[in-house]
Amino acid sequence: MNKIIVPVDFSAAAENAAFFAAELAAFYHAELHLYNAYGTYTPVSEYAWIVTANEIHEAAAFEMEKFQENLESKLSVPPRMVTKVEEVFLQAGLPAYCDEQKPDLVVMGLSGKNAFTRLVVGSNTIYAIQHLTCPVLVVPPKANFAPVRKLGFACDYEAVIATTPVGPIKKLVKDFNAALFVLNVEAGVVVHDEKSEAAKHLKELLKECNPEYQTVISKDITAGINYFAEQTKADWLVVIPKKHNLMEKMFRRSQTSDLLHHTTMPVLCIHEE
């Protein structure tokens, strides 16, 4: 891993995610990019206080400088940091910046203070998960970085050969010398033959990681995943935001918000290989 991008809005959630990402960057000796996109609206009232674009940019740049200084002061060995501030909305600016920089990972935080904050921050995070081609690591509030000892992988046993990100999973297991746990959430006890066959293929794909396989019976996906996390004490959870079965249900807007705001472990979203 050579380059990590963290979107920064100067909130407590962003600070926590940036600190987590900085520790991860230090582990990998990677470059950390702090990115701020400050979209602005044209005032609609003739009595609105007029602030120039240059003033807004200078204010954002000042906040970024202070943010970086504060972050570096908390790190024993800070990674190399690059900052970027631009007048654009995040949903447009972040994909463009990722296309330019080709990061190995984007790290984003979440805030659960109130419904409005969840809606805004959650929308940006969900948009990033669905539209960025690089992996997105979602860091819950107050999560602390530590080397991954137990890695969970949520799988629905459908199209596993075509969609499972085998390479990134194997790399994480190797990099951290982590134990791998494969999770399948079932609404009932019946497992179809095609899923059994898919499970065999998955075991072949991941055999060198020597994973432990677990099935959780739960009609509520988030509850099933959190039960799994509590039982295994997994440090990170890997999910594939594909458009069917488990991931389709998980990444509907309400399910995604529910999962990301109620889990205590970082969720790594990797698209199909």
ABEGO torsion letter per residue (X at the ends): XABBBBBBAGBAAAAAAAAAAAAAAAAAGBBBBBBBBBBBBBBABAABBBBBAAAAAAAAAAAAAAAAAAAAAABABBBBBBBBBBBBBAAAAAAAAAAAAGBABBBBBBBAABAAAAAAAAAAAAAAAAABABBBBBBBBGBBBBBBABBBBBBAGBGAAAABBAAAAAAAAAAAGBBBBBBBBBABABBBAAAAAAAAAAAAAAAAAGBBBBBBBBABAAAAAAAAAAAAGBABBBBBBBABEAAAAAABAAAAAAAAAABABBBBBBBBX
